[in-house]
Amino acid sequence: MVYKRGKRGTWWYRFRFGGRIYHESTKTQSKTLARQGERQRRRELELKWNHIEKRTLPPKFEKAGREWLESRKDLVAANTLSIGTYSLKHLVRAFRSKLLCDIGAKHVTAYQAKRRREGAEGRTINIEVGVLRQILAMYKLWDSLAGDVRALPERRDIGRALTEDEEQRLLLATQKTDSVCHTATVLALNTAMRKNELRLLQWKQIDWKERTVTVGKSKTAAGTGRVIPLNRVAFEALVRWAGHFPQAKPEHYLFPWRENGRVIVSRPVSSWRKAWRNALKRAGVKCRFHDLRVTAITKLSESQASEQTIMAIAGHVSRRMLEHYSRIRMAAKRSALDGLAKAPITAVSTVVSSAGVHQNGNQIH
């Protein structure tokens, strides 16, 4: 039943459902709306009582992607979050206005093919599909298409060590292109530090007396806080670079943000990608910045440094990862095998003779 109550004539309803009396205001002075409100309230209770919940459609991909990214901010490292952000940019282009429930296996397969045509590597595409999987899984929509989506094969030989000639050409090119990129390149080649480890360096991490650099937060637990000695080349490069910042404080960044001609030392540079690409073009070298780390680790391996020493410098946690990064170059392999050829042939004859082997019968007496 509905009835008026109070000086303002607000309509209320009162009914019994499931052994309980519901006595609530409709917040309206219209009897017609009050009756509709009573029926709606009773309908809601009936649906809930019979475990019939109203079905709501999942959001569009763009909105779901933003929610996923926001939920990851306090759960993963900054580097992992940046990879997710980059992957999301490509995914949004393809699935922006699609409802999550409308994304099927055929759409994922088409996305993989499209990214292949754009020149993306299998590893990159698999990471992007992994982000898509996590977003769909948030709404329990991944299991229905998981069996029909296949990961793409990934190359294991992408990383490569530069030759000495390529190193010199690249160093010369970066020197002519950009001082930030040049200093970062010198440090990467002589410390095996990752790009983000270099980008986020602060002056307080440099020990000028001991000639060391302490790595900040790294990609791995083993890499965080490791202390790397600075060789002559790296130390001299840092001394030259410090000359650009005579007022530098310990908390300032080595590679600060630049905006409209201003230098903001309290904020790290986002990247030196443009300068790096220009330097590669000038040097006629094809490689990634990460290959500088591969080059440094390879040279350490060729120098006969122990695995423990290399891992302490590079921050690896397993021998498998060491093997992944260390690309022993052809020159080092040739030099090692040429060393075998220095043994005199007569030594082989002596061994054969002492064993009592006859050339004609090939028997031992």
C-alpha positions as CSV (number, residue, x, y, z in Angstrom):
1,M,0.0,0.0,0.0
2,V,1.1,3.6,-0.5
3,Y,0.1,6.6,1.6
4,K,1.0,10.2,2.3
5,R,3.0,11.2,5.2
6,G,4.2,14.5,6.7
7,K,3.3,18.1,6.0
8,R,4.9,18.1,2.5
9,G,2.7,15.2,1.4
10,T,5.5,12.7,0.6
11,W,4.3,9.3,-0.5
12,W,5.5,6.2,1.4
13,Y,5.0,2.5,0.7
14,R,4.5,-0.4,3.2
15,F,4.4,-4.1,2.3
16,R,5.5,-7.4,3.7
17,F,7.9,-9.7,1.9
18,G,9.7,-12.8,3.2
19,G,8.4,-12.3,6.7
20,R,9.7,-8.7,6.9
21,I,7.9,-5.4,6.7
22,Y,9.4,-2.9,4.3
23,H,8.4,0.7,5.2
24,E,10.2,3.2,3.0
25,S,9.8,6.7,1.6
26,T,9.5,7.2,-2.2
27,K,10.9,10.7,-1.9
28,T,8.1,11.9,-4.3
29,Q,4.8,13.8,-4.0
30,S,3.4,11.8,-7.0
31,K,1.1,8.9,-6.2
32,T,1.8,7.4,-9.6
33,L,5.5,7.4,-9.1
34,A,5.1,6.1,-5.6
35,R,3.2,3.1,-6.9
36,Q,5.8,2.5,-9.5
37,G,8.5,2.7,-6.8
38,E,6.7,0.2,-4.7
39,R,6.5,-2.3,-7.6
40,Q,10.2,-1.8,-8.5
41,R,11.3,-2.3,-4.9
42,R,9.2,-5.5,-4.6
43,R,10.7,-6.7,-8.0
44,E,14.2,-6.2,-6.7
45,L,13.5,-8.2,-3.6
46,E,12.0,-11.0,-5.6
47,L,15.0,-11.2,-7.9
48,K,17.4,-11.2,-5.0
49,W,15.4,-13.8,-3.1
50,N,15.4,-16.2,-6.1
51,H,19.1,-15.5,-6.8
52,I,18.3,-13.9,-10.1
53,E,20.8,-11.1,-10.5
54,K,20.5,-8.5,-13.2
55,R,23.1,-9.1,-15.9
56,T,25.4,-6.1,-16.7
57,L,27.6,-5.9,-19.8
58,P,31.3,-5.6,-19.2
59,P,32.9,-2.2,-20.2
60,K,34.5,-1.3,-23.4
61,F,38.2,-2.2,-23.8
62,E,39.5,1.3,-23.5
63,K,37.9,1.8,-20.1
64,A,38.8,-1.7,-18.9
65,G,42.4,-1.0,-19.9
66,R,42.6,2.1,-17.8
67,E,41.2,0.3,-14.8
68,W,43.7,-2.6,-15.3
69,L,46.6,-0.2,-15.5
70,E,45.5,1.7,-12.4
71,S,45.1,-1.6,-10.4
72,R,48.8,-2.5,-11.3
73,K,50.5,0.7,-10.1
74,D,51.1,-0.5,-6.5
75,L,51.7,-4.1,-7.4
76,V,54.6,-4.1,-10.0
77,A,57.9,-2.3,-10.6
78,A,58.0,0.9,-12.6
79,N,59.7,-0.8,-15.5
80,T,57.0,-3.5,-15.7
81,L,54.3,-0.9,-15.5
82,S,55.9,1.0,-18.4
83,I,55.9,-2.2,-20.5
84,G,52.2,-2.6,-19.7
85,T,51.5,1.0,-20.7
86,Y,53.3,0.6,-24.0
87,S,51.5,-2.6,-24.8
88,L,48.2,-1.0,-23.9
89,K,48.7,1.7,-26.5
90,H,48.8,-0.8,-29.3
91,L,45.9,-2.8,-27.9
92,V,43.7,0.3,-27.5
93,R,44.2,1.1,-31.2
94,A,42.7,-2.3,-32.1
95,F,40.1,-2.9,-29.5
96,R,39.2,0.6,-28.3
97,S,35.4,0.6,-28.7
98,K,34.8,-3.1,-28.4
99,L,33.0,-4.5,-25.4
100,L,35.2,-7.1,-23.6
101,C,32.5,-9.8,-24.1
102,D,32.7,-9.2,-27.9
103,I,36.5,-10.0,-28.2
104,G,36.9,-13.5,-29.4
105,A,39.8,-15.7,-30.4
106,K,39.6,-14.7,-34.1
107,H,40.1,-11.0,-33.0
108,V,43.2,-11.9,-31.0
109,T,44.6,-13.9,-34.0
110,A,43.9,-11.1,-36.3
111,Y,45.7,-8.7,-33.9
112,Q,48.7,-10.9,-33.9
113,A,48.8,-11.0,-37.7
114,K,48.4,-7.3,-37.9
115,R,51.3,-6.6,-35.5
116,R,53.5,-9.1,-37.4
117,R,52.9,-7.1,-40.6
118,E,53.8,-3.9,-38.7
119,G,57.2,-5.5,-38.0
120,A,56.8,-6.3,-34.3
121,E,58.7,-9.3,-32.9
122,G,57.0,-12.4,-31.5
123,R,58.2,-11.5,-28.0
124,T,56.6,-8.1,-28.2
125,I,53.3,-9.4,-29.5
126,N,53.2,-12.1,-26.8
127,I,53.7,-9.5,-24.1
128,E,50.8,-7.4,-25.6
129,V,48.5,-10.4,-25.8
130,G,49.5,-11.2,-22.2
131,V,48.2,-7.8,-21.2
132,L,45.0,-8.5,-23.1
133,R,44.7,-11.8,-21.3
134,Q,45.0,-10.1,-17.9
135,I,42.3,-7.5,-18.7
136,L,39.9,-10.2,-20.0
137,A,40.6,-12.4,-16.9
138,M,39.6,-9.5,-14.6
139,Y,36.0,-10.1,-16.0
140,K,36.4,-13.9,-16.3
141,L,36.3,-13.7,-20.1
142,W,39.6,-15.3,-21.0
143,D,39.0,-19.0,-20.3
144,S,36.5,-19.2,-23.2
145,L,39.1,-18.3,-25.8
146,A,42.3,-19.4,-24.2
147,G,42.4,-22.7,-26.0
148,D,42.2,-21.1,-29.4
149,V,44.9,-18.5,-28.9
150,R,48.5,-19.6,-29.5
151,A,51.7,-17.7,-28.4
152,L,54.0,-16.7,-31.3
153,P,57.5,-18.2,-31.5
154,E,60.1,-15.9,-30.0
155,R,63.6,-15.4,-31.2
156,R,66.4,-16.2,-28.8
157,D,69.2,-14.6,-30.8
158,I,68.1,-11.0,-30.8
159,G,70.7,-9.7,-28.5
160,R,74.2,-9.3,-30.0
161,A,77.6,-8.1,-29.1
162,L,79.0,-5.2,-31.2
163,T,82.4,-5.5,-32.9
164,E,85.2,-3.2,-31.9
165,D,84.8,-1.3,-35.1
166,E,81.0,-0.8,-34.5
167,E,81.7,0.3,-30.9
168,Q,84.1,3.0,-32.1
169,R,81.8,4.2,-34.8
170,L,78.9,4.4,-32.4
171,L,80.9,6.2,-29.8
172,L,82.0,8.8,-32.3
173,A,78.5,9.2,-33.7
174,T,76.9,9.7,-30.2
175,Q,79.6,12.2,-29.4
176,K,78.6,14.3,-32.4
177,T,74.9,13.8,-31.8
178,D,74.1,14.3,-28.1
179,S,76.2,14.5,-24.9
180,V,73.6,12.7,-22.8
181,C,73.4,9.8,-25.2
182,H,77.2,9.6,-25.5
183,T,77.8,9.5,-21.8
184,A,75.1,6.9,-21.3
185,T,76.6,4.8,-24.1
186,V,80.1,5.0,-22.6
187,L,78.7,3.9,-19.2
188,A,76.7,1.1,-20.6
189,L,79.7,-0.3,-22.5
190,N,81.9,-0.1,-19.4
191,T,79.5,-1.1,-16.6
192,A,77.0,-3.4,-18.2
193,M,74.2,-1.4,-16.6
194,R,70.7,-1.5,-18.0
195,K,69.2,1.6,-19.6
196,N,66.8,2.3,-16.7
197,E,69.5,1.8,-14.2
198,L,71.5,4.5,-16.0
199,R,68.5,6.8,-16.6
200,L,67.6,6.9,-12.9
201,L,71.1,7.4,-11.5
202,Q,71.6,10.2,-8.9
203,W,74.9,11.8,-8.0
204,K,74.8,10.3,-4.5
205,Q,75.2,6.9,-6.1
206,I,78.7,7.8,-7.4
207,D,81.6,7.3,-5.0
208,W,84.4,9.5,-6.4
209,K,86.9,8.3,-3.8
210,E,86.4,4.6,-4.3
211,R,85.5,5.0,-8.0
212,T,82.3,3.0,-7.8
213,V,78.7,3.4,-8.8
214,T,75.9,1.8,-6.7
215,V,72.9,0.7,-8.7
216,G,69.5,1.8,-7.5
217,K,66.3,-0.1,-8.0
218,S,66.9,-2.7,-10.7
219,K,64.9,-5.2,-12.7
220,T,65.9,-8.0,-10.5
221,A,66.5,-8.3,-6.7
222,A,70.1,-9.4,-7.4
223,G,70.7,-6.3,-9.5
224,T,69.4,-3.8,-6.9
225,G,72.1,-2.2,-4.8
226,R,75.1,-3.9,-6.5
227,V,78.3,-1.9,-6.5
228,I,80.2,-1.7,-9.8
229,P,83.8,-0.4,-10.0
230,L,84.4,2.3,-12.5
231,N,87.2,1.6,-15.0
232,R,89.3,4.5,-16.4
233,V,87.0,5.1,-19.4
234,A,83.8,5.2,-17.3
235,F,85.3,7.3,-14.6
236,E,86.7,9.9,-17.0
237,A,83.3,10.0,-18.8
238,L,81.6,10.8,-15.4
239,V,84.2,13.4,-14.5
240,R,83.6,15.2,-17.9
241,W,79.8,14.9,-17.4
242,A,79.9,16.2,-13.8
243,G,81.6,19.4,-15.3
244,H,78.2,20.2,-16.8
245,F,76.6,20.4,-13.3
246,P,78.9,22.4,-10.9
247,Q,75.9,23.0,-8.6
248,A,74.8,19.4,-8.5
249,K,73.4,18.0,-5.2
250,P,73.4,14.4,-4.2
251,E,69.7,13.9,-4.8
252,H,69.9,15.4,-8.4
253,Y,69.8,13.1,-11.4
254,L,72.8,12.5,-13.6
255,F,70.6,12.7,-16.7
256,P,68.0,15.4,-15.8
257,W,64.8,16.3,-17.6
258,R,65.0,19.0,-20.2
259,E,62.0,21.1,-21.2
260,N,61.8,24.3,-23.3
261,G,65.5,24.9,-22.7
262,R,65.2,24.4,-19.0
263,V,67.0,21.7,-17.0
264,I,64.9,20.1,-14.2
265,V,67.5,18.3,-12.1
266,S,64.9,16.8,-9.7
267,R,63.4,14.8,-12.5
268,P,65.1,12.1,-14.6
269,V,65.2,12.2,-18.4
270,S,62.5,10.0,-20.0
271,S,64.7,8.7,-22.8
272,W,67.4,9.6,-25.3
273,R,65.7,7.5,-28.0
274,K,65.8,10.2,-30.7
275,A,69.5,10.9,-30.2
276,W,70.2,7.2,-30.1
277,R,68.4,6.6,-33.5
278,N,70.3,9.5,-35.1
279,A,73.6,8.1,-33.8
280,L,72.8,4.7,-35.2
281,K,72.0,6.2,-38.6
282,R,75.2,8.3,-38.5
283,A,77.3,5.3,-37.5
284,G,75.7,2.8,-39.9
285,V,75.1,0.4,-37.0
286,K,72.0,-1.7,-36.3
287,C,71.5,-2.6,-32.7
288,R,69.4,-1.8,-29.6
289,F,70.7,0.2,-26.6
290,H,70.4,-3.0,-24.6
291,D,73.0,-4.6,-26.9
292,L,75.6,-2.4,-25.2
293,R,75.0,-4.4,-22.0
294,V,75.2,-7.6,-24.0
295,T,78.5,-6.3,-25.5
296,A,80.0,-5.6,-22.0
297,I,79.0,-9.0,-20.6
298,T,80.4,-10.7,-23.7
299,K,83.7,-8.9,-23.4
300,L,83.8,-9.9,-19.7
301,S,83.2,-13.6,-20.7
302,E,86.0,-13.4,-23.3
303,S,88.4,-11.9,-20.7
304,Q,88.1,-15.2,-18.8
305,A,86.4,-13.4,-15.8
306,S,84.7,-15.9,-13.5
307,E,80.9,-16.4,-13.6
308,Q,80.6,-15.1,-10.1
309,T,82.4,-11.9,-11.0
310,I,80.3,-11.4,-14.1
311,M,77.1,-12.0,-12.2
312,A,78.2,-9.6,-9.5
313,I,78.8,-6.8,-12.1
314,A,75.8,-7.6,-14.3
315,G,73.3,-8.5,-11.5
316,H,72.3,-11.9,-12.9
317,V,70.7,-14.5,-10.7
318,S,71.3,-17.7,-12.7
319,R,73.7,-19.3,-15.1
320,R,71.0,-19.6,-17.7
321,M,70.6,-15.8,-17.8
322,L,74.4,-15.4,-18.1
323,E,74.4,-17.7,-21.1
324,H,71.5,-15.7,-22.6
325,Y,73.4,-12.4,-22.4
326,S,76.9,-13.7,-23.2
327,R,77.4,-13.9,-26.9
328,I,81.0,-15.1,-27.4
329,R,82.0,-13.4,-30.7
330,M,83.5,-15.1,-33.7
331,A,86.9,-13.5,-33.3
332,A,87.2,-14.9,-29.7
333,K,86.1,-18.4,-30.9
334,R,88.6,-18.3,-33.8
335,S,91.4,-17.2,-31.5
336,A,90.6,-20.0,-29.1
337,L,90.6,-22.6,-31.8
338,D,93.8,-21.2,-33.4
339,G,95.5,-21.8,-30.1
340,L,94.8,-25.5,-30.6
341,A,96.6,-25.5,-33.9
342,K,99.9,-24.4,-32.2
343,A,100.5,-27.9,-30.9
344,P,103.2,-29.6,-33.0
345,I,102.0,-32.5,-35.2
346,T,104.9,-34.6,-34.0
347,A,103.3,-34.7,-30.6
348,V,100.3,-36.5,-32.1
349,S,102.6,-39.0,-33.8
350,T,104.4,-39.7,-30.5
351,V,101.1,-40.4,-28.7
352,V,100.0,-42.8,-31.5
353,S,103.4,-44.6,-31.5
354,S,103.4,-45.0,-27.8
355,A,100.0,-46.6,-27.9
356,G,101.3,-49.2,-30.3
357,V,99.0,-48.4,-33.1
358,H,100.0,-49.7,-36.6
359,Q,98.9,-47.5,-39.5
360,N,98.4,-50.5,-41.8
361,G,96.4,-52.8,-39.5
362,N,95.0,-50.2,-37.1
363,Q,95.6,-52.7,-34.2
364,I,97.2,-52.5,-30.8
365,H,99.9,-55.0,-30.0
